[in-house]
Amino acid sequence: MGRGKGHREARRAGALLIYWLDRRGQAHCAKPIDSSRVALSGRVTAARTQREPMKLFDVIQARQSIRAFQPKAVETDQLETILATVNQAPSAGNLQAYQVHVFREVKIRQALARAALRQEFLAQAPVVLVFCACPARAAKYGQRGEQLYCVQDATIAVAYAQLAATALGLATCWIGAFDEDAVSRALDLPAGQRPVGLLPVGYAAETPPRTTRRQLSDLVIDHP
Ligand SMILES: Cc1cc2nc3c(=O)[nH]c(=O)nc-3n(C[C@H](O)[C@H](O)[C@H](O)COP(=O)(O)O)c2cc1C
């Protein structure tokens, strides 16, 4: 790829990432990285050159919930790429009826961990993203927009963030078990925002066994 003006290159721990951000802060042509750093699972073991981007299906295979994090910061570039990826997620009517909050401060992370039924690993991660549904933004679709679409918008945004983080060699764990009021109070969230997912982001400090899945034959009912 030619590297014109504005292209940015980041090297970290053997990984090479080339991308540029447009005027709206959106990342283009993100090219992550050496999959040997990304494959937490052992499932993705194919030898790769450092410049070969990780394929989507490999990213999906590599993602797993991580509940222990190293005390190592997430670089601003990485966070920007994650957030720019989130911004590409589909949403009902393209209304993007959700808000993403980024928290780094340790006291806030600890408060979030308490509000999340004392899931202390949440505070270990250097960054926690909080995804909130914004019902008023989806009010155009009436009750369905306010009760469902905004939650779905926020939910798919979390999934995009998880995959983007994985592609960058970072780890996440979706936290859904929390006291909504306690989170809202701890973060002083505006009344119109409903927290639906907390996402600690950082470097993995564990390699847990893979979780299992239902058989496709059980999960899927094919109606030929
Ligand atoms: C909606 C939702 C809520 C979740 N809440 C929690 C949680 O509060 N704490 C936690 O440790 N994991 C939580 N998880 C992670 C799941 O436990 C995990 O995704 C599942 O066991 C599959 O494992 P994997 O992510 O490693 O593939 C949640 C996942 C989802 C999608």
The ligand as an SDF file (V2000), in Angstrom:
LIG
                    3D

 31 33  0  0  0  0  0  0  0  0999 V2000
  -24.6900   -9.8880   27.0850 C   0  0  0  0  0  0  0  0  0  0  0  0
  -23.4680  -10.4870   27.7210 C   0  0  0  0  0  0  0  0  0  0  0  0
  -23.2320  -10.2960   29.0570 C   0  0  0  0  0  0  0  0  0  0  0  0
  -22.0750  -10.8200   29.6430 C   0  0  0  0  0  0  0  0  0  0  0  0
  -21.8080  -10.5270   30.9540 N   0  0  0  0  0  0  0  0  0  0  0  0
  -20.6640  -10.9910   31.5260 C   0  0  0  0  0  0  0  0  0  0  0  0
  -20.3390  -10.6180   32.8530 C   0  0  0  0  0  0  0  0  0  0  0  0
  -21.0140   -9.8450   33.5180 O   0  0  0  0  0  0  0  0  0  0  0  0
  -19.1770  -11.1100   33.3600 N   0  0  0  0  0  0  0  0  0  0  0  0
  -18.3460  -11.9260   32.6660 C   0  0  0  0  0  0  0  0  0  0  0  0
  -17.3080  -12.3260   33.2090 O   0  0  0  0  0  0  0  0  0  0  0  0
  -18.6310  -12.2760   31.3950 N   0  0  0  0  0  0  0  0  0  0  0  0
  -19.7630  -11.8230   30.8030 C   0  0  0  0  0  0  0  0  0  0  0  0
  -20.0490  -12.1210   29.5010 N   0  0  0  0  0  0  0  0  0  0  0  0
  -19.1050  -12.9520   28.7300 C   0  0  0  0  0  0  0  0  0  0  0  0
  -19.6620  -14.3540   28.5160 C   0  0  0  0  0  0  0  0  0  0  0  0
  -19.5970  -15.0680   29.7270 O   0  0  0  0  0  0  0  0  0  0  0  0
  -18.8390  -15.0360   27.4080 C   0  0  0  0  0  0  0  0  0  0  0  0
  -18.9600  -14.3090   26.2100 O   0  0  0  0  0  0  0  0  0  0  0  0
  -19.2970  -16.4720   27.1650 C   0  0  0  0  0  0  0  0  0  0  0  0
  -19.0610  -17.2820   28.2880 O   0  0  0  0  0  0  0  0  0  0  0  0
  -18.5800  -17.0920   25.9690 C   0  0  0  0  0  0  0  0  0  0  0  0
  -17.1830  -17.1020   26.1720 O   0  0  0  0  0  0  0  0  0  0  0  0
  -16.1930  -16.3380   25.1860 P   0  0  0  0  0  0  0  0  0  0  0  0
  -16.5700  -14.8800   25.1840 O   0  0  0  0  0  0  0  0  0  0  0  0
  -14.8300  -16.5820   25.7480 O   0  0  0  0  0  0  0  0  0  0  0  0
  -16.3760  -16.9130   23.8160 O   0  0  0  0  0  0  0  0  0  0  0  0
  -21.1760  -11.5990   28.8780 C   0  0  0  0  0  0  0  0  0  0  0  0
  -21.4000  -11.7650   27.5180 C   0  0  0  0  0  0  0  0  0  0  0  0
  -22.5190  -11.2060   26.9390 C   0  0  0  0  0  0  0  0  0  0  0  0
  -22.7020  -11.3430   25.4410 C   0  0  0  0  0  0  0  0  0  0  0  0
  1  2  1  0
  2  3  1  0
  2 30  2  0
  3  4  2  0
  4  5  1  0
  4 28  1  0
  5  6  2  0
  6  7  1  0
  6 13  1  0
  7  8  2  0
  7  9  1  0
  9 10  1  0
 10 11  2  0
 10 12  1  0
 12 13  2  0
 13 14  1  0
 14 15  1  0
 14 28  1  0
 15 16  1  0
 16 17  1  0
 16 18  1  0
 18 19  1  0
 18 20  1  0
 20 21  1  0
 20 22  1  0
 22 23  1  0
 23 24  1  0
 24 25  2  0
 24 26  1  0
 24 27  1  0
 28 29  2  0
 29 30  1  0
 30 31  1  0
M  END
$$$$
